[in-house]
Amino acid sequence: MNEKKPCKRFVLYYHDILFNGTNVANATSATTANGTKLGNFQLGKLVVFDDPMTKDNHLLSHPVARAQGFYFYDMKTTYNAWFSYTLVFNSSEYKGTINIMGADIMDDETRDLSVVGGTGAFFMTRGICTLRTDAIEGVAYFRVEMDIKLYECY
């Protein structure tokens, strides 16, 4: 395999705190459509999020971006989700967005989603975002390491 070297690469951590009815001040995501009764894996559940992205795996670290978008569970035989979101950067280091989408096959240790575009510092970028689950605390909180490799940089 002749793997091309990325023109930009960075690792960020995605922190998701699901709204449980009482955690209004801390929640960063909310279920907008409940799962169906087809199987035991939340098929059809839709979650909208505005999650902080940090350079390390500490929830209280200063966010360098926000992940804004949604995911829905799309299999009835195991946990699997489909994501579509934008990383919104507004810092002295980067200003702009990165658009990411694809299937999160949760049983796999790492999963690749497509980087399909961007704006500002990431104008028309393309690449791969490799996800690795870093922590899970029931349904209340999860953290994902995102290794973002951009192959088209302008």
DSSP file with accessible surface (Angstrom, degrees, kcal/mol):
  #  RESIDUE AA STRUCTURE BP1 BP2  ACC     N-H-->O    O-->H-N    N-H-->O    O-->H-N    TCO  KAPPA ALPHA  PHI   PSI    X-CA   Y-CA   Z-CA
    1    1 A M              0   0  208      0, 0.0     2,-1.1     0, 0.0     0, 0.0   0.000 360.0 360.0 360.0 130.6    0.0    0.0    0.0
    2    2 A N        -     0   0  162      2,-0.0     2,-0.5     0, 0.0     0, 0.0  -0.765 360.0-166.0-100.1  88.7    1.4    3.4   -1.0
    3    3 A E        -     0   0  125     -2,-1.1     2,-0.2     1,-0.0     0, 0.0  -0.657  13.2-135.3 -84.4 124.0    0.0    5.6    1.8
    4    4 A K        -     0   0  132     -2,-0.5    -1,-0.0     1,-0.1    -2,-0.0  -0.493  21.8-114.5 -74.5 143.4    0.2    9.3    1.1
    5    5 A K        -     0   0  182     -2,-0.2    -1,-0.1     1,-0.1     2,-0.0  -0.626  34.1-114.5 -79.1 133.5    1.5   11.6    3.9
    6    6 A P        -     0   0   28      0, 0.0   145,-0.3     0, 0.0     3,-0.1  -0.346   7.5-142.7 -67.6 148.7   -1.1   14.0    5.3
    7    7 A a  S    S+     0   0   69    143,-2.2     2,-0.3     1,-0.3   144,-0.2   0.724  91.4  18.4 -81.3 -22.3   -0.6   17.7    4.7
    8    8 A K  E     +A  150   0A  59    142,-1.4   142,-3.1     2,-0.0     2,-0.3  -0.986  69.8 175.2-144.4 142.2   -2.1   18.4    8.2
    9    9 A R  E     +A  149   0A 149     -2,-0.3     2,-0.3   140,-0.2   140,-0.2  -0.982   7.5 154.9-148.8 134.1   -2.6   16.0   11.1
   10   10 A F  E     -A  148   0A  32    138,-2.0   138,-2.8    -2,-0.3     2,-0.5  -0.984  31.2-132.0-154.3 157.2   -3.9   16.6   14.7
   11   11 A V  E     +A  147   0A  56     -2,-0.3     2,-0.3   136,-0.2   136,-0.2  -0.954  27.5 174.0-113.9 129.9   -5.5   14.6   17.5
   12   12 A L  E     -A  146   0A   6    134,-2.4   134,-3.4    -2,-0.5     2,-0.5  -0.909  25.2-128.8-129.9 160.7   -8.5   16.0   19.3
   13   13 A Y  E     -AB 145  54A  33     41,-2.9    41,-2.2    -2,-0.3     2,-0.5  -0.957  13.4-150.5-117.0 128.9  -10.9   14.6   21.9
   14   14 A Y  E     -AB 144  53A   7    130,-2.9   130,-2.1    -2,-0.5     2,-0.5  -0.825  11.0-163.4 -98.0 125.6  -14.7   14.7   21.5
   15   15 A H  E     -A  143   0A   0     37,-1.8     2,-0.5    -2,-0.5   128,-0.2  -0.961   5.7-172.7-116.9 120.5  -16.6   14.8   24.8
   16   16 A D  E     -A  142   0A   2    126,-2.7   126,-1.8    -2,-0.5     2,-0.6  -0.957   8.7-177.4-120.2 122.0  -20.3   14.0   24.8
   17   17 A I  E     -A  141   0A  27     -2,-0.5    11,-2.8   124,-0.2    12,-1.6  -0.957  22.4-143.0-117.4 108.9  -22.6   14.5   27.8
   18   18 A L  B     -c   29   0A  17    122,-1.7    12,-0.2    -2,-0.6     2,-0.2  -0.544  20.8-112.5 -77.6 132.4  -26.2   13.3   27.0
   19   19 A F        -     0   0   84     10,-2.6    12,-0.3    -2,-0.3    -1,-0.1  -0.432  31.7-177.1 -62.1 129.2  -29.1   15.3   28.5
   20   20 A N        -     0   0  101     -2,-0.2    -1,-0.1    10,-0.1    10,-0.1   0.239  55.8 -92.1-114.6  10.5  -30.8   13.1   31.1
   21   21 A G  S    S+     0   0   48      1,-0.0     3,-0.1     0, 0.0    -2,-0.1   0.138 120.0  47.5 101.4 -19.2  -33.7   15.5   32.1
   22   22 A T  S    S+     0   0  121      1,-0.1     2,-0.5     2,-0.0     3,-0.3   0.539  87.9  77.3-128.0 -13.0  -31.8   17.2   35.0
   23   23 A N    >>  +     0   0   27      1,-0.2     4,-2.5    -5,-0.1     3,-0.8  -0.224  47.6 142.4 -99.1  48.0  -28.3   18.1   33.7
   24   24 A V  T 34 S+     0   0  111     -2,-0.5    -1,-0.2     1,-0.3    -5,-0.0   0.877  70.3  52.4 -54.9 -42.8  -29.3   21.2   31.7
   25   25 A A  T 34 S+     0   0   97     -3,-0.3    -1,-0.3     1,-0.2    -2,-0.1   0.825 121.4  29.4 -67.8 -30.1  -26.1   23.1   32.7
   26   26 A N  T <4 S+     0   0  112     -3,-0.8    -2,-0.2    -8,-0.1    -1,-0.2   0.661  89.6 110.1-106.1 -20.7  -23.7   20.3   31.7
   27   27 A A     <  +     0   0   29     -4,-2.5    -9,-0.2     1,-0.1     3,-0.1  -0.294  34.3 178.6 -64.1 141.3  -25.4   18.5   28.8
   28   28 A T        +     0   0   23    -11,-2.8    22,-2.8     1,-0.2     2,-0.3   0.346  67.5  35.3-119.4  -1.8  -23.9   18.8   25.4
   29   29 A S  E     -cD  18  49A   7    -12,-1.6   -10,-2.6    20,-0.2     2,-0.3  -0.980  60.9-163.3-149.3 160.0  -26.2   16.5   23.5
   30   30 A A  E     - D   0  48A  36     18,-2.3    18,-2.4    -2,-0.3     2,-0.4  -0.997  26.6-116.0-147.8 142.4  -29.9   15.5   23.5
   31   31 A T  E     + D   0  47A  46     -2,-0.3    16,-0.3   -12,-0.3     3,-0.1  -0.642  29.5 176.2 -74.5 126.4  -32.0   12.7   22.1
   32   32 A T  E    S+     0   0A  86     14,-2.9     2,-0.3    -2,-0.4    15,-0.2   0.560  71.8  27.6-109.1 -15.0  -34.5   14.2   19.6
   33   33 A A  E    S- D   0  46A  43     13,-1.3    13,-2.4     0, 0.0    -1,-0.3  -0.956  82.7-129.8-145.1 128.1  -36.0   10.9   18.5
   34   34 A N        -     0   0  135     -2,-0.3    13,-0.0    11,-0.2    -2,-0.0  -0.373  31.7 -96.0 -74.8 157.5  -36.2    7.7   20.6
   35   35 A G        -     0   0   25      1,-0.1     9,-0.2    10,-0.1     8,-0.2  -0.228  39.7-119.9 -65.5 159.6  -35.1    4.3   19.4
   36   36 A T        -     0   0   70      7,-3.4     6,-0.2     2,-0.2     7,-0.1  -0.291  24.0-105.7 -90.8-177.7  -37.7    1.9   18.0
   37   37 A K  S    S+     0   0  207     -2,-0.1     2,-1.2     5,-0.1    -1,-0.1   0.298  83.4 116.1 -92.1   8.9  -38.6   -1.5   19.2
   38   38 A L  S    S-     0   0   97      5,-0.2     5,-0.4     2,-0.0     3,-0.4  -0.664  88.6 -32.8 -81.6  96.6  -36.7   -3.2   16.3
   39   39 A G  S    S-     0   0   36     -2,-1.2     3,-0.2     1,-0.2    38,-0.1  -0.209  80.4 -80.2  83.3-176.9  -33.9   -5.1   18.2
   40   40 A N  S    S+     0   0  141     36,-0.6    -1,-0.2     1,-0.2    37,-0.1   0.034 104.4  84.7-111.9  24.5  -32.1   -4.1   21.4
   41   41 A F  S    S-     0   0   56     -3,-0.4    39,-0.3    35,-0.2    34,-0.3  -0.023 103.2-100.5-126.1  30.7  -29.7   -1.6   20.0
   42   42 A Q    >   -     0   0   76     -3,-0.2     3,-2.8    -6,-0.2    31,-0.4   0.709  48.6-169.9  66.5  21.4  -31.5    1.7   19.8
   43   43 A L  T 3  S+     0   0   35     -5,-0.4    -7,-3.4     1,-0.3    -5,-0.2  -0.202  72.8  17.3 -46.8 124.7  -32.3    1.5   16.1
   44   44 A G  T 3  S+     0   0   35     29,-2.9    -1,-0.3     1,-0.3     2,-0.2   0.222  85.3 141.4  96.1 -13.2  -33.7    4.9   15.0
   45   45 A K    <   -     0   0   25     -3,-2.8    28,-1.9    -9,-0.1     2,-0.4  -0.432  34.9-159.6 -65.1 131.4  -32.5    6.9   18.0
   46   46 A L  E     -DE  33  72A  49    -13,-2.4   -14,-2.9    26,-0.2   -13,-1.3  -0.960   8.5-171.9-118.9 129.0  -31.3   10.4   16.9
   47   47 A V  E     -DE  31  71A   0     24,-3.0    24,-2.3    -2,-0.4     2,-0.4  -0.982   7.6-158.8-123.4 129.8  -29.0   12.5   19.0
   48   48 A V  E     -DE  30  70A  69    -18,-2.4   -18,-2.3    -2,-0.4     2,-0.3  -0.881  21.1-172.0-105.3 139.1  -28.1   16.2   18.2
   49   49 A F  E     -DE  29  69A   7     20,-2.8    20,-1.9    -2,-0.4   -20,-0.2  -0.943  37.2-174.5-138.6 156.3  -24.9   17.5   19.8
   50   50 A D  E     + E   0  68A  66    -22,-2.8    18,-0.2    -2,-0.3    -2,-0.0  -0.731  39.2 176.2-140.2  79.8  -22.7   20.6   20.4
   51   51 A D  E     - E   0  67A   0     16,-2.7    16,-3.2    -2,-0.2     2,-0.1  -0.702  30.6-115.7-101.7 142.4  -19.7   19.0   22.0
   52   52 A P  E     - E   0  66A  13      0, 0.0   -37,-1.8     0, 0.0     2,-0.5  -0.468  22.6-151.6 -72.6 144.3  -16.4   20.5   23.2
   53   53 A M  E     -BE  14  65A   0     12,-2.4    11,-2.8   -39,-0.2    12,-1.2  -0.979  17.6-175.7-116.5 126.2  -13.2   19.3   21.4
   54   54 A T  E     -B   13   0A   0    -41,-2.2   -41,-2.9    -2,-0.5     5,-0.0  -0.818  35.7-126.7-120.8 162.4  -10.0   19.4   23.4
   55   55 A K  S    S+     0   0  117      7,-0.5     2,-0.2    -2,-0.3   -44,-0.1   0.646  98.2  34.0 -80.6 -17.0   -6.3   18.7   22.7
   56   56 A D  S    S-     0   0   63      2,-0.2   -43,-0.2   -43,-0.1    -2,-0.2  -0.746  96.4 -98.9-127.3 180.0   -6.1   16.2   25.6
   57   57 A N  S    S+     0   0   53     -2,-0.2     2,-0.6   -45,-0.1     3,-0.1   0.238  82.6 113.0 -90.9  20.7   -8.6   13.8   27.1
   58   58 A H    >   -     0   0  111      1,-0.1     3,-1.8     4,-0.1    -2,-0.2  -0.806  58.7-149.6 -95.9 121.5   -9.6   16.0   30.0
   59   59 A L  T 3  S+     0   0   64     -2,-0.6    -1,-0.1     1,-0.3   -44,-0.1   0.845  96.4  51.4 -56.3 -36.4  -13.2   17.2   29.8
   60   60 A L  T 3  S+     0   0  167      2,-0.1    -1,-0.3    -3,-0.1    -3,-0.0   0.443  83.3 114.2 -88.6   2.9  -12.4   20.5   31.6
   61   61 A S  S <  S-     0   0   30     -3,-1.8    -8,-0.0     1,-0.1     0, 0.0  -0.339  85.8 -83.3 -66.0 156.9   -9.5   21.4   29.3
   62   62 A H        -     0   0  156      1,-0.1    -7,-0.5     2,-0.0     2,-0.2  -0.409  49.3-120.8 -63.0 125.3  -10.0   24.5   27.2
   63   63 A P        -     0   0   46      0, 0.0    -9,-0.3     0, 0.0     3,-0.1  -0.492  22.3-169.1 -69.9 137.3  -12.0   23.6   24.0
   64   64 A V  S    S-     0   0   25    -11,-2.8    26,-0.5     1,-0.2     2,-0.3   0.531  73.6  -2.8 -98.0 -12.6  -10.1   24.3   20.7
   65   65 A A  E     -EF  53  89A   5    -12,-1.2   -12,-2.4    24,-0.2     2,-0.4  -0.956  67.1-119.7-162.0 172.1  -13.3   23.6   18.7
   66   66 A R  E     -EF  52  88A  77     22,-1.7    22,-3.1    -2,-0.3     2,-0.6  -0.978  16.0-142.4-121.3 138.9  -16.9   22.5   18.9
   67   67 A A  E     -EF  51  87A   0    -16,-3.2   -16,-2.7    -2,-0.4     2,-0.5  -0.916  26.4-177.4 -97.8 116.9  -18.3   19.4   17.2
   68   68 A Q  E     +EF  50  86A  82     18,-2.7    18,-2.5    -2,-0.6     2,-0.3  -0.974  34.5  64.3-123.9 120.0  -21.8   20.3   16.0
   69   69 A G  E     -EF  49  85A  18    -20,-1.9   -20,-2.8    -2,-0.5     2,-0.3  -0.934  67.2 -81.7 171.2-143.6  -24.1   17.8   14.3
   70   70 A F  E     -EF  48  84A  73     14,-2.5    14,-2.2    -2,-0.3     2,-0.3  -0.967  17.3-160.4-152.0 162.4  -26.0   14.6   14.9
   71   71 A Y  E     -EF  47  83A   6    -24,-2.3   -24,-3.0    -2,-0.3     2,-0.3  -0.979   8.6-166.3-142.2 152.1  -25.8   10.8   15.0
   72   72 A F  E     -EF  46  82A  70     10,-1.6    10,-2.4    -2,-0.3     2,-0.4  -0.992  27.1-114.8-137.5 148.3  -28.4    8.1   14.7
   73   73 A Y  E     + F   0  81A  32    -28,-1.9   -29,-2.9   -31,-0.4     8,-0.3  -0.700  33.6 176.5 -81.7 129.1  -28.3    4.4   15.5
   74   74 A D        +     0   0   55      6,-1.8     2,-0.3    -2,-0.4     7,-0.1   0.141  47.5  71.3-129.3  21.3  -28.8    2.5   12.3
   75   75 A M        -     0   0   68      5,-0.5     5,-0.2   -34,-0.3   -32,-0.2  -0.995  49.1-162.6-134.2 147.1  -28.5   -1.3   13.0
   76   76 A K  S    S+     0   0  118     -2,-0.3   -36,-0.6     1,-0.1   -35,-0.2   0.524  90.0  54.2-102.5  -2.7  -30.9   -3.6   14.9
   77   77 A T  S    S-     0   0  100      1,-0.3     2,-0.3   -38,-0.1    -1,-0.1   0.579 121.1  -3.7-106.6 -12.5  -28.3   -6.4   15.5
   78   78 A T  S    S-     0   0   30    -37,-0.1     2,-0.4     2,-0.1    -1,-0.3  -0.963  90.0 -72.4-164.8 168.1  -25.5   -4.4   17.2
   79   79 A Y        +     0   0   94     -2,-0.3    27,-0.5    -3,-0.1    28,-0.4  -0.592  62.1 148.9 -73.9 124.8  -24.6   -0.9   18.2
   80   80 A N        -     0   0   11     -2,-0.4    -6,-1.8   -39,-0.3    -5,-0.5  -0.959  21.2-169.1-154.0 138.6  -23.7    1.1   15.1
   81   81 A A  E     -FG  73 104A   0     23,-2.0    23,-3.9    -2,-0.3     2,-0.5  -0.927  17.4-139.8-132.2 157.9  -24.2    4.8   14.4
   82   82 A W  E     -FG  72 103A  70    -10,-2.4   -10,-1.6    -2,-0.3     2,-0.3  -0.982  25.4-159.7-117.2 126.2  -24.0    7.2   11.5
   83   83 A F  E     +FG  71 102A   8     19,-2.9    19,-2.3    -2,-0.5     2,-0.3  -0.833  19.4 173.5-108.8 146.2  -22.4   10.6   12.2
   84   84 A S  E     +FG  70 101A  35    -14,-2.2   -14,-2.5    -2,-0.3     2,-0.3  -0.916  27.6 136.7-146.2 117.9  -22.6   13.9   10.3
   85   85 A Y  E     -FG  69 100A   7     15,-2.7    15,-2.9    -2,-0.3     2,-0.4  -0.983  42.8-127.7-157.5 166.3  -21.0   16.9   12.0
   86   86 A T  E     -FG  68  99A  39    -18,-2.5   -18,-2.7    -2,-0.3     2,-0.6  -0.978  16.3-141.0-120.9 130.7  -18.9   20.0   11.6
   87   87 A L  E     -FG  67  98A   0     11,-3.1    11,-1.7    -2,-0.4     2,-0.6  -0.860  22.1-156.8 -85.9 120.7  -15.8   20.9   13.7
   88   88 A V  E     -FG  66  97A  47    -22,-3.1   -22,-1.7    -2,-0.6     2,-0.4  -0.904   8.7-168.6-106.6 114.3  -16.1   24.6   14.3
   89   89 A F  E     +FG  65  96A   9      7,-3.1     7,-2.0    -2,-0.6   -24,-0.2  -0.863  19.0 161.0-103.0 135.7  -12.7   26.3   15.1
   90   90 A N  E     + G   0  95A 126    -26,-0.5     2,-0.3    -2,-0.4     5,-0.2  -0.532  37.4 107.3-151.0  73.9  -12.5   29.8   16.4
   91   91 A S  S    S-     0   0   30      3,-2.6   -27,-0.0    -2,-0.1    -2,-0.0  -0.835  82.3 -95.4-139.7 178.3   -9.1   30.3   18.0
   92   92 A S  S    S+     0   0  134     -2,-0.3     3,-0.1     1,-0.2    -1,-0.0   0.791 123.8  50.3 -69.7 -24.9   -5.8   32.1   17.4
   93   93 A E  S    S+     0   0   99      1,-0.3     2,-0.3   -29,-0.1    -1,-0.2   0.919 124.4   6.7 -78.7 -46.4   -4.5   28.8   16.0
   94   94 A Y        -     0   0   54    -30,-0.1    -3,-2.6     2,-0.1     2,-0.4  -1.000  52.4-172.9-140.7 142.6   -7.3   28.0   13.5
   95   95 A K  E     +G   90   0A 119     -2,-0.3    26,-3.0    -5,-0.2     2,-0.3  -0.997  55.0  51.2-131.0 127.0  -10.4   29.7   12.2
   96   96 A G  E    S-GH  89 120A  11     -7,-2.0    -7,-3.1    -2,-0.4     2,-0.3  -0.917  73.8 -81.1 144.0-169.3  -12.8   27.7   10.0
   97   97 A T  E     -GH  88 119A  27     22,-0.8    22,-1.7    -2,-0.3     2,-0.4  -0.927  15.1-154.9-133.6 156.9  -14.6   24.4    9.8
   98   98 A I  E     -GH  87 118A   0    -11,-1.7   -11,-3.1    -2,-0.3     2,-0.5  -0.998  17.5-147.0-129.3 127.4  -14.1   20.7    9.0
   99   99 A N  E     -GH  86 117A  50     18,-2.7    17,-2.4    -2,-0.4    18,-0.8  -0.845  20.1-179.4 -99.9 128.9  -17.0   18.6    7.8
  100  100 A I  E     +GH  85 115A   2    -15,-2.9   -15,-2.7    -2,-0.5     2,-0.3  -0.967   6.5 160.4-130.3 140.6  -17.0   14.9    8.8
  101  101 A M  E     +GH  84 114A  66     13,-2.2    13,-2.3    -2,-0.4     2,-0.2  -0.993  16.3  88.7-156.5 155.3  -19.5   12.1    8.1
  102  102 A G  E     -G   83   0A  14    -19,-2.3   -19,-2.9    -2,-0.3     2,-0.3  -0.821  65.9 -41.5 146.9-178.3  -19.8    8.3    8.0
  103  103 A A  E     -G   82   0A  40     -2,-0.2     2,-0.8   -21,-0.2   -21,-0.2  -0.596  35.5-154.8 -83.9 133.4  -20.5    5.1    9.8
  104  104 A D  E     -G   81   0A   7    -23,-3.9   -23,-2.0    -2,-0.3     2,-1.4  -0.880   7.8-164.0-106.1  94.7  -19.2    4.5   13.3
  105  105 A I    >   -     0   0   77     -2,-0.8     3,-2.0   -25,-0.2   -25,-0.2  -0.677   7.2-164.4 -82.9  92.9  -19.1    0.7   13.6
  106  106 A M  T 3  S+     0   0   58     -2,-1.4    -1,-0.2   -27,-0.5   -26,-0.1   0.680  78.0  64.9 -63.1 -22.1  -18.8    0.7   17.3
  107  107 A D  T 3  S+     0   0  115    -28,-0.4    -1,-0.3    -3,-0.1     2,-0.2   0.709  87.6  86.9 -72.4 -19.2  -17.6   -2.9   17.7
  108  108 A D  S <  S-     0   0   81     -3,-2.0     3,-0.1     1,-0.1     0, 0.0  -0.598  79.9-134.4 -81.9 144.0  -14.4   -2.0   15.9
  109  109 A E  S    S+     0   0  156     -2,-0.2    24,-0.5     1,-0.2     2,-0.4   0.911  93.7  21.0 -63.3 -43.1  -11.4   -0.6   17.9
  110  110 A T  E    S- I   0 132A  74     22,-0.1     2,-0.4    -3,-0.0    22,-0.2  -0.961  71.6-167.7-126.0 148.5  -10.9    2.1   15.4
  111  111 A R  E     - I   0 131A  13     20,-1.9    20,-3.7    -2,-0.4     2,-0.5  -0.996  12.8-140.3-135.4 139.8  -13.3    3.5   12.8
  112  112 A D  E     - I   0 130A 100     -2,-0.4     2,-0.3    18,-0.2    18,-0.2  -0.881  17.0-175.6-104.7 127.8  -12.6    5.8    9.8
  113  113 A L  E     - I   0 129A   2     16,-2.7    16,-2.8    -2,-0.5     2,-0.4  -0.838  30.4-106.2-112.3 157.0  -15.0    8.6    8.9
  114  114 A S  E     -HI 101 128A  60    -13,-2.3   -13,-2.2    -2,-0.3     2,-0.7  -0.660  13.0-144.7 -87.5 134.7  -14.6   10.8    5.8
  115  115 A V  E     +HI 100 127A   5     12,-2.6    12,-1.6    -2,-0.4   -15,-0.2  -0.896  25.5 177.4 -90.5 116.9  -13.5   14.4    6.0
  116  116 A V  E     -     0   0A  72    -17,-2.4     2,-0.3    -2,-0.7   -16,-0.1   0.367  49.2 -40.2-111.4   4.2  -15.6   15.8    3.1
  117  117 A G  E     -H   99   0A  10    -18,-0.8   -18,-2.7     2,-0.0     2,-0.3  -0.952  49.5-163.2 160.0-178.3  -14.8   19.5    3.2
  118  118 A G  E     -H   98   0A  12     -2,-0.3     6,-1.9   -20,-0.3     2,-0.3  -0.981  12.4-127.5-177.5 177.4  -14.1   22.6    5.2
  119  119 A T  E >   +H   97   0A  68    -22,-1.7     3,-2.4    -2,-0.3   -22,-0.8  -0.850  68.3   6.8-135.2 172.7  -13.9   26.4    5.3
  120  120 A G  E >  S+H   96   0A  53      1,-0.3     3,-1.8    -2,-0.3   -24,-0.3  -0.318 135.3   6.8  58.3-125.9  -11.4   29.0    6.4
  121  121 A A  T 3  S+     0   0   39    -26,-3.0    -1,-0.3     1,-0.3   -25,-0.2   0.662 141.5  46.3 -62.1 -14.7   -8.0   27.4    7.4
  122  122 A F  T X  S+     0   0    4     -3,-2.4     3,-2.2   -27,-0.2    -1,-0.3  -0.030  81.8 171.3-118.2  30.7   -9.5   24.1    6.1
  123  123 A F  T <  S-     0   0  110     -3,-1.8    31,-0.5     1,-0.3    -4,-0.3  -0.131  72.7 -17.2 -50.1 121.9  -10.9   25.4    2.8
  124  124 A M  T 3  S+     0   0  101     -6,-1.9    -1,-0.3     1,-0.1    -5,-0.1   0.718  94.7 167.6  54.8  28.4  -12.1   22.5    0.6
  125  125 A T    <   -     0   0    1     -3,-2.2     2,-0.3    29,-0.1    28,-0.2  -0.271  16.8-169.9 -71.5 158.3  -10.1   20.0    2.7
  126  126 A R  E     + J   0 152A 142     26,-0.7    25,-2.8   -10,-0.1    26,-1.4  -0.980  25.9 103.5-143.0 154.0  -10.5   16.2    2.4
  127  127 A G  E     -IJ 115 150A  11    -12,-1.6   -12,-2.6    -2,-0.3     2,-0.4  -0.970  58.2 -62.1 171.0-154.4   -9.1   13.3    4.5
  128  128 A I  E     -IJ 114 149A  54     21,-2.4    21,-3.0    -2,-0.3     2,-0.6  -0.978  23.4-157.9-130.5 140.3   -9.8   10.7    7.1
  129  129 A C  E     -IJ 113 148A   0    -16,-2.8   -16,-2.7    -2,-0.4     2,-0.6  -0.968  15.3-156.6-117.7 110.7  -10.9   11.0   10.8
  130  130 A T  E     -IJ 112 147A  23     17,-2.7    17,-2.7    -2,-0.6     2,-0.3  -0.812   9.3-155.1 -92.9 121.3  -10.0    7.9   12.7
  131  131 A L  E     +IJ 111 146A   7    -20,-3.7   -20,-1.9    -2,-0.6     2,-0.3  -0.749  15.8 177.1 -96.4 142.4  -12.1    7.4   15.8
  132  132 A R  E     -IJ 110 145A  69     13,-1.8    13,-3.1    -2,-0.3     2,-0.3  -0.954  33.2-121.7-141.8 122.6  -11.1    5.4   18.9
  133  133 A T  E     + J   0 144A  49    -24,-0.5    11,-0.2    -2,-0.3     3,-0.1  -0.487  31.0 177.3 -65.7 126.4  -13.3    5.2   22.0
  134  134 A D  E     -     0   0A  39      9,-2.8     2,-0.3     1,-0.4    10,-0.2   0.714  62.2  -1.2-103.5 -30.0  -11.4    6.6   24.9
  135  135 A A  E     - J   0 143A  21      8,-1.8     8,-2.6     2,-0.0     2,-0.4  -0.964  51.9-168.5-161.8 145.6  -14.0    6.4   27.7
  136  136 A I  E     - J   0 142A 117     -2,-0.3     2,-0.4     6,-0.2     6,-0.2  -0.990   3.3-176.6-137.2 129.6  -17.6    5.4   28.3
  137  137 A E  E >>  - J   0 141A 125      4,-3.1     4,-1.3    -2,-0.4     3,-1.1  -0.761  60.9 -80.3-123.2  80.0  -19.6    6.1   31.4
  138  138 A G  T 34 S-     0   0   62     -2,-0.4    -1,-0.3     1,-0.2     3,-0.0  -0.284  88.0 -41.9  60.0-141.2  -22.9    4.4   30.8
  139  139 A V  T 34 S+     0   0  122      1,-0.1  -121,-0.3    -3,-0.1    -1,-0.2   0.519 130.3  75.8 -94.0  -5.0  -25.2    6.4   28.6
  140  140 A A  T <4 S+     0   0   50     -3,-1.1  -122,-1.7     1,-0.2     2,-0.3   0.860 103.7   7.6 -77.2 -37.7  -24.3    9.7   30.4
  141  141 A Y  E  <  +AJ  17 137A  16     -4,-1.3    -4,-3.1  -124,-0.2     2,-0.3  -0.999  55.3 172.4-149.7 139.3  -20.8   10.4   29.0
  142  142 A F  E     -AJ  16 136A  39   -126,-1.8  -126,-2.7    -2,-0.3     2,-0.4  -0.988  13.6-155.4-144.1 154.9  -18.4    9.2   26.3
  143  143 A R  E     -AJ  15 135A  40     -8,-2.6    -9,-2.8    -2,-0.3    -8,-1.8  -0.997   8.5-167.0-130.5 134.4  -15.1   10.4   25.0
  144  144 A V  E     -AJ  14 133A   7   -130,-2.1  -130,-2.9    -2,-0.4     2,-0.4  -0.979  17.1-137.0-125.1 131.5  -13.7    9.7   21.6
  145  145 A E  E     -AJ  13 132A  41    -13,-3.1   -13,-1.8    -2,-0.4     2,-0.6  -0.753  20.7-159.5 -82.5 130.9  -10.1   10.3   20.3
  146  146 A M  E     -AJ  12 131A   1   -134,-3.4  -134,-2.4    -2,-0.4     2,-0.8  -0.956   8.6-165.8-118.0 112.1  -10.2   11.7   16.8
  147  147 A D  E     -AJ  11 130A  23    -17,-2.7   -17,-2.7    -2,-0.6     2,-0.6  -0.867  16.9-162.5 -96.0 104.2   -7.0   11.4   14.8
  148  148 A I  E     -AJ  10 129A   0   -138,-2.8  -138,-2.0    -2,-0.8     2,-0.5  -0.817  11.0-177.0 -99.5 119.5   -7.7   13.8   11.9
  149  149 A K  E     -AJ   9 128A  20    -21,-3.0   -21,-2.4    -2,-0.6     2,-0.5  -0.974   8.0-161.6-118.2 115.9   -5.5   13.4    8.8
  150  150 A L  E     +AJ   8 127A   1   -142,-3.1  -143,-2.2    -2,-0.5  -142,-1.4  -0.863  14.2 177.3-102.0 131.5   -6.0   15.9    6.0
  151  151 A Y  E    S+     0   0A  48    -25,-2.8     2,-0.5    -2,-0.5   -24,-0.2   0.512  71.9  52.8-110.8 -11.8   -4.7   15.0    2.5
  152  152 A E  E     + J   0 126A  63    -26,-1.4   -26,-0.7  -144,-0.1     2,-0.4  -0.957  65.5 166.3-126.3 112.7   -5.9   18.1    0.6
  153  153 A a              0   0   48     -2,-0.5   -29,-0.1   -28,-0.2   -31,-0.1  -0.994 360.0 360.0-128.3 130.5   -4.9   21.4    2.1
  154  154 A Y              0   0  171    -31,-0.5   -31,-0.2    -2,-0.4   -29,-0.1  -0.778 360.0 360.0-115.2 360.0   -5.1   24.7    0.3
